[in-house]
């Protein structure tokens, strides 16, 4: 999501919506909005 658009709560809500073919799969999303850069090593 572009910086300055939407919210963390909105992004997490959208990512937790299961597709029709797997509607019983429990999904959830968490996020942090204070990280300017993240690199997994």
mmCIF file of the N, C-alpha and C atoms, coordinates in Angstrom:
data_MODEL
# 
_entry.id   MODEL 
# 
loop_
_atom_site.group_PDB 
_atom_site.id 
_atom_site.type_symbol 
_atom_site.label_atom_id 
_atom_site.label_alt_id 
_atom_site.label_comp_id 
_atom_site.label_asym_id 
_atom_site.label_entity_id 
_atom_site.label_seq_id 
_atom_site.pdbx_PDB_ins_code 
_atom_site.Cartn_x 
_atom_site.Cartn_y 
_atom_site.Cartn_z 
_atom_site.occupancy 
_atom_site.B_iso_or_equiv 
_atom_site.pdbx_formal_charge 
_atom_site.auth_seq_id 
_atom_site.auth_comp_id 
_atom_site.auth_asym_id 
_atom_site.auth_atom_id 
_atom_site.pdbx_PDB_model_num 
ATOM 1   N N  . UNK A 1 1  ? 0.847   -1.157  0.000  1.00 0.00 ? 1  UNK A N  1 
ATOM 2   C CA . UNK A 1 1  ? 0.000   0.000   0.000  1.00 0.00 ? 1  UNK A CA 1 
ATOM 3   C C  . UNK A 1 1  ? 0.899   1.228   0.000  1.00 0.00 ? 1  UNK A C  1 
ATOM 4   N N  . UNK A 1 2  ? 0.632   2.189   -0.853 1.00 0.00 ? 2  UNK A N  1 
ATOM 5   C CA . UNK A 1 2  ? 1.474   3.378   -0.896 1.00 0.00 ? 2  UNK A CA 1 
ATOM 6   C C  . UNK A 1 2  ? 1.479   4.126   0.439  1.00 0.00 ? 2  UNK A C  1 
ATOM 7   N N  . UNK A 1 3  ? 2.609   4.723   0.760  1.00 0.00 ? 3  UNK A N  1 
ATOM 8   C CA . UNK A 1 3  ? 2.735   5.495   1.994  1.00 0.00 ? 3  UNK A CA 1 
ATOM 9   C C  . UNK A 1 3  ? 1.714   6.625   1.972  1.00 0.00 ? 3  UNK A C  1 
ATOM 10  N N  . UNK A 1 4  ? 1.027   6.782   3.086  1.00 0.00 ? 4  UNK A N  1 
ATOM 11  C CA . UNK A 1 4  ? 0.043   7.843   3.206  1.00 0.00 ? 4  UNK A CA 1 
ATOM 12  C C  . UNK A 1 4  ? -1.359  7.466   2.767  1.00 0.00 ? 4  UNK A C  1 
ATOM 13  N N  . UNK A 1 5  ? -1.545  6.240   2.268  1.00 0.00 ? 5  UNK A N  1 
ATOM 14  C CA . UNK A 1 5  ? -2.866  5.791   1.851  1.00 0.00 ? 5  UNK A CA 1 
ATOM 15  C C  . UNK A 1 5  ? -3.289  4.601   2.695  1.00 0.00 ? 5  UNK A C  1 
ATOM 16  N N  . UNK A 1 6  ? -4.575  4.517   3.004  1.00 0.00 ? 6  UNK A N  1 
ATOM 17  C CA . UNK A 1 6  ? -5.088  3.397   3.769  1.00 0.00 ? 6  UNK A CA 1 
ATOM 18  C C  . UNK A 1 6  ? -4.572  3.420   5.196  1.00 0.00 ? 6  UNK A C  1 
ATOM 19  N N  . UNK A 1 7  ? -4.813  2.326   5.892  1.00 0.00 ? 7  UNK A N  1 
ATOM 20  C CA . UNK A 1 7  ? -4.353  2.207   7.267  1.00 0.00 ? 7  UNK A CA 1 
ATOM 21  C C  . UNK A 1 7  ? -3.877  0.787   7.519  1.00 0.00 ? 7  UNK A C  1 
ATOM 22  N N  . UNK A 1 8  ? -3.117  0.627   8.567  1.00 0.00 ? 8  UNK A N  1 
ATOM 23  C CA . UNK A 1 8  ? -2.639  -0.701  8.954  1.00 0.00 ? 8  UNK A CA 1 
ATOM 24  C C  . UNK A 1 8  ? -3.823  -1.607  9.261  1.00 0.00 ? 8  UNK A C  1 
ATOM 25  N N  . UNK A 1 9  ? -4.816  -1.084  9.954  1.00 0.00 ? 9  UNK A N  1 
ATOM 26  C CA . UNK A 1 9  ? -5.992  -1.880  10.311 1.00 0.00 ? 9  UNK A CA 1 
ATOM 27  C C  . UNK A 1 9  ? -6.726  -2.354  9.055  1.00 0.00 ? 9  UNK A C  1 
ATOM 28  N N  . UNK A 1 10 ? -6.841  -1.482  8.061  1.00 0.00 ? 10 UNK A N  1 
ATOM 29  C CA . UNK A 1 10 ? -7.514  -1.849  6.813  1.00 0.00 ? 10 UNK A CA 1 
ATOM 30  C C  . UNK A 1 10 ? -6.733  -2.942  6.080  1.00 0.00 ? 10 UNK A C  1 
ATOM 31  N N  . UNK A 1 11 ? -5.420  -2.811  6.005  1.00 0.00 ? 11 UNK A N  1 
ATOM 32  C CA . UNK A 1 11 ? -4.594  -3.816  5.335  1.00 0.00 ? 11 UNK A CA 1 
ATOM 33  C C  . UNK A 1 11 ? -4.707  -5.168  6.036  1.00 0.00 ? 11 UNK A C  1 
ATOM 34  N N  . UNK A 1 12 ? -4.668  -5.184  7.363  1.00 0.00 ? 12 UNK A N  1 
ATOM 35  C CA . UNK A 1 12 ? -4.788  -6.438  8.113  1.00 0.00 ? 12 UNK A CA 1 
ATOM 36  C C  . UNK A 1 12 ? -6.165  -7.054  7.914  1.00 0.00 ? 12 UNK A C  1 
ATOM 37  N N  . UNK A 1 13 ? -7.198  -6.226  7.882  1.00 0.00 ? 13 UNK A N  1 
ATOM 38  C CA . UNK A 1 13 ? -8.558  -6.729  7.669  1.00 0.00 ? 13 UNK A CA 1 
ATOM 39  C C  . UNK A 1 13 ? -8.678  -7.379  6.299  1.00 0.00 ? 13 UNK A C  1 
ATOM 40  N N  . UNK A 1 14 ? -8.129  -6.741  5.276  1.00 0.00 ? 14 UNK A N  1 
ATOM 41  C CA . UNK A 1 14 ? -8.208  -7.278  3.923  1.00 0.00 ? 14 UNK A CA 1 
ATOM 42  C C  . UNK A 1 14 ? -7.421  -8.576  3.773  1.00 0.00 ? 14 UNK A C  1 
ATOM 43  N N  . UNK A 1 15 ? -6.251  -8.661  4.402  1.00 0.00 ? 15 UNK A N  1 
ATOM 44  C CA . UNK A 1 15 ? -5.435  -9.875  4.290  1.00 0.00 ? 15 UNK A CA 1 
ATOM 45  C C  . UNK A 1 15 ? -6.038  -11.047 5.051  1.00 0.00 ? 15 UNK A C  1 
ATOM 46  N N  . UNK A 1 16 ? -6.952  -10.785 5.972  1.00 0.00 ? 16 UNK A N  1 
ATOM 47  C CA . UNK A 1 16 ? -7.550  -11.855 6.763  1.00 0.00 ? 16 UNK A CA 1 
ATOM 48  C C  . UNK A 1 16 ? -8.833  -12.395 6.138  1.00 0.00 ? 16 UNK A C  1 
ATOM 49  N N  . UNK A 1 17 ? -9.229  -11.902 4.982  1.00 0.00 ? 17 UNK A N  1 
ATOM 50  C CA . UNK A 1 17 ? -10.419 -12.416 4.293  1.00 0.00 ? 17 UNK A CA 1 
ATOM 51  C C  . UNK A 1 17 ? -10.023 -13.663 3.511  1.00 0.00 ? 17 UNK A C  1 
ATOM 52  N N  . UNK A 1 18 ? -10.631 -14.784 3.858  1.00 0.00 ? 18 UNK A N  1 
ATOM 53  C CA . UNK A 1 18 ? -10.311 -16.049 3.195  1.00 0.00 ? 18 UNK A CA 1 
ATOM 54  C C  . UNK A 1 18 ? -10.994 -16.115 1.826  1.00 0.00 ? 18 UNK A C  1 
ATOM 55  N N  . UNK A 1 19 ? -10.315 -16.675 0.823  1.00 0.00 ? 19 UNK A N  1 
ATOM 56  C CA . UNK A 1 19 ? -10.961 -16.857 -0.478 1.00 0.00 ? 19 UNK A CA 1 
ATOM 57  C C  . UNK A 1 19 ? -12.102 -17.867 -0.366 1.00 0.00 ? 19 UNK A C  1 
ATOM 58  N N  . UNK A 1 20 ? -13.014 -17.842 -1.322 1.00 0.00 ? 20 UNK A N  1 
ATOM 59  C CA . UNK A 1 20 ? -14.183 -18.730 -1.292 1.00 0.00 ? 20 UNK A CA 1 
ATOM 60  C C  . UNK A 1 20 ? -13.796 -20.202 -1.206 1.00 0.00 ? 20 UNK A C  1 
ATOM 61  N N  . UNK A 1 21 ? -12.715 -20.611 -1.874 1.00 0.00 ? 21 UNK A N  1 
ATOM 62  C CA . UNK A 1 21 ? -12.365 -22.014 -1.929 1.00 0.00 ? 21 UNK A CA 1 
ATOM 63  C C  . UNK A 1 21 ? -11.764 -22.538 -0.625 1.00 0.00 ? 21 UNK A C  1 
ATOM 64  N N  . UNK A 1 22 ? -11.528 -21.670 0.346  1.00 0.00 ? 22 UNK A N  1 
ATOM 65  C CA . UNK A 1 22 ? -10.955 -22.100 1.620  1.00 0.00 ? 22 UNK A CA 1 
ATOM 66  C C  . UNK A 1 22 ? -11.593 -21.294 2.763  1.00 0.00 ? 22 UNK A C  1 
ATOM 67  N N  . UNK A 1 23 ? -12.909 -21.123 2.716  1.00 0.00 ? 23 UNK A N  1 
ATOM 68  C CA . UNK A 1 23 ? -13.589 -20.234 3.651  1.00 0.00 ? 23 UNK A CA 1 
ATOM 69  C C  . UNK A 1 23 ? -13.463 -20.669 5.114  1.00 0.00 ? 23 UNK A C  1 
ATOM 70  N N  . UNK A 1 24 ? -13.128 -21.927 5.389  1.00 0.00 ? 24 UNK A N  1 
ATOM 71  C CA . UNK A 1 24 ? -13.000 -22.396 6.779  1.00 0.00 ? 24 UNK A CA 1 
ATOM 72  C C  . UNK A 1 24 ? -11.597 -22.205 7.352  1.00 0.00 ? 24 UNK A C  1 
ATOM 73  N N  . UNK A 1 25 ? -10.670 -21.731 6.554  1.00 0.00 ? 25 UNK A N  1 
ATOM 74  C CA . UNK A 1 25 ? -9.306  -21.521 7.021  1.00 0.00 ? 25 UNK A CA 1 
ATOM 75  C C  . UNK A 1 25 ? -9.244  -20.249 7.869  1.00 0.00 ? 25 UNK A C  1 
ATOM 76  N N  . UNK A 1 26 ? -8.845  -20.372 9.130  1.00 0.00 ? 26 UNK A N  1 
ATOM 77  C CA . UNK A 1 26 ? -8.760  -19.164 9.962  1.00 0.00 ? 26 UNK A CA 1 
ATOM 78  C C  . UNK A 1 26 ? -7.518  -18.345 9.604  1.00 0.00 ? 26 UNK A C  1 
ATOM 79  N N  . UNK A 1 27 ? -7.733  -17.146 9.152  1.00 0.00 ? 27 UNK A N  1 
ATOM 80  C CA . UNK A 1 27 ? -6.632  -16.257 8.775  1.00 0.00 ? 27 UNK A CA 1 
ATOM 81  C C  . UNK A 1 27 ? -6.655  -15.029 9.663  1.00 0.00 ? 27 UNK A C  1 
ATOM 82  N N  . UNK A 1 28 ? -5.480  -14.500 9.925  1.00 0.00 ? 28 UNK A N  1 
ATOM 83  C CA . UNK A 1 28 ? -5.372  -13.214 10.602 1.00 0.00 ? 28 UNK A CA 1 
ATOM 84  C C  . UNK A 1 28 ? -4.069  -12.572 10.163 1.00 0.00 ? 28 UNK A C  1 
ATOM 85  N N  . UNK A 1 29 ? -3.990  -11.287 10.348 1.00 0.00 ? 29 UNK A N  1 
ATOM 86  C CA . UNK A 1 29 ? -2.791  -10.554 9.952  1.00 0.00 ? 29 UNK A CA 1 
ATOM 87  C C  . UNK A 1 29 ? -2.427  -9.582  11.053 1.00 0.00 ? 29 UNK A C  1 
ATOM 88  N N  . UNK A 1 30 ? -1.153  -9.393  11.251 1.00 0.00 ? 30 UNK A N  1 
ATOM 89  C CA . UNK A 1 30 ? -0.633  -8.412  12.199 1.00 0.00 ? 30 UNK A CA 1 
ATOM 90  C C  . UNK A 1 30 ? 0.368   -7.545  11.452 1.00 0.00 ? 30 UNK A C  1 
ATOM 91  N N  . UNK A 1 31 ? 0.566   -6.367  11.935 1.00 0.00 ? 31 UNK A N  1 
ATOM 92  C CA . UNK A 1 31 ? 1.527   -5.495  11.284 1.00 0.00 ? 31 UNK A CA 1 
ATOM 93  C C  . UNK A 1 31 ? 2.026   -4.430  12.226 1.00 0.00 ? 31 UNK A C  1 
ATOM 94  N N  . UNK A 1 32 ? 3.061   -3.769  11.788 1.00 0.00 ? 32 UNK A N  1 
ATOM 95  C CA . UNK A 1 32 ? 3.629   -2.658  12.545 1.00 0.00 ? 32 UNK A CA 1 
ATOM 96  C C  . UNK A 1 32 ? 3.805   -1.503  11.580 1.00 0.00 ? 32 UNK A C  1 
ATOM 97  N N  . UNK A 1 33 ? 3.451   -0.320  12.025 1.00 0.00 ? 33 UNK A N  1 
ATOM 98  C CA . UNK A 1 33 ? 3.550   0.822   11.128 1.00 0.00 ? 33 UNK A CA 1 
ATOM 99  C C  . UNK A 1 33 ? 4.713   1.744   11.457 1.00 0.00 ? 33 UNK A C  1 
ATOM 100 N N  . UNK A 1 34 ? 5.524   1.392   12.418 1.00 0.00 ? 34 UNK A N  1 
ATOM 101 C CA . UNK A 1 34 ? 6.634   2.273   12.783 1.00 0.00 ? 34 UNK A CA 1 
ATOM 102 C C  . UNK A 1 34 ? 7.963   1.863   12.155 1.00 0.00 ? 34 UNK A C  1 
ATOM 103 N N  . UNK A 1 35 ? 7.970   0.789   11.381 1.00 0.00 ? 35 UNK A N  1 
ATOM 104 C CA . UNK A 1 35 ? 9.212   0.337   10.761 1.00 0.00 ? 35 UNK A CA 1 
ATOM 105 C C  . UNK A 1 35 ? 9.401   1.039   9.423  1.00 0.00 ? 35 UNK A C  1 
ATOM 106 N N  . UNK A 1 36 ? 10.452  1.780   9.265  1.00 0.00 ? 36 UNK A N  1 
ATOM 107 C CA . UNK A 1 36 ? 10.737  2.456   8.007  1.00 0.00 ? 36 UNK A CA 1 
ATOM 108 C C  . UNK A 1 36 ? 11.418  1.491   7.027  1.00 0.00 ? 36 UNK A C  1 
ATOM 109 N N  . UNK A 1 37 ? 12.144  0.504   7.547  1.00 0.00 ? 37 UNK A N  1 
ATOM 110 C CA . UNK A 1 37 ? 12.864  -0.436  6.697  1.00 0.00 ? 37 UNK A CA 1 
ATOM 111 C C  . UNK A 1 37 ? 12.991  -1.753  7.448  1.00 0.00 ? 37 UNK A C  1 
ATOM 112 N N  . UNK A 1 38 ? 12.770  -2.840  6.758  1.00 0.00 ? 38 UNK A N  1 
ATOM 113 C CA . UNK A 1 38 ? 12.911  -4.171  7.358  1.00 0.00 ? 38 UNK A CA 1 
ATOM 114 C C  . UNK A 1 38 ? 13.643  -5.064  6.372  1.00 0.00 ? 38 UNK A C  1 
ATOM 115 N N  . UNK A 1 39 ? 14.662  -5.735  6.861  1.00 0.00 ? 39 UNK A N  1 
ATOM 116 C CA . UNK A 1 39 ? 15.412  -6.652  6.023  1.00 0.00 ? 39 UNK A CA 1 
ATOM 117 C C  . UNK A 1 39 ? 15.572  -7.957  6.771  1.00 0.00 ? 39 UNK A C  1 
ATOM 118 N N  . UNK A 1 40 ? 15.084  -9.031  6.170  1.00 0.00 ? 40 UNK A N  1 
ATOM 119 C CA . UNK A 1 40 ? 15.208  -10.351 6.776  1.00 0.00 ? 40 UNK A CA 1 
ATOM 120 C C  . UNK A 1 40 ? 16.547  -10.940 6.342  1.00 0.00 ? 40 UNK A C  1 
ATOM 121 N N  . UNK A 1 41 ? 17.343  -11.371 7.329  1.00 0.00 ? 41 UNK A N  1 
ATOM 122 C CA . UNK A 1 41 ? 18.647  -11.934 7.002  1.00 0.00 ? 41 UNK A CA 1 
ATOM 123 C C  . UNK A 1 41 ? 18.728  -13.388 7.329  1.00 0.00 ? 41 UNK A C  1 
# 
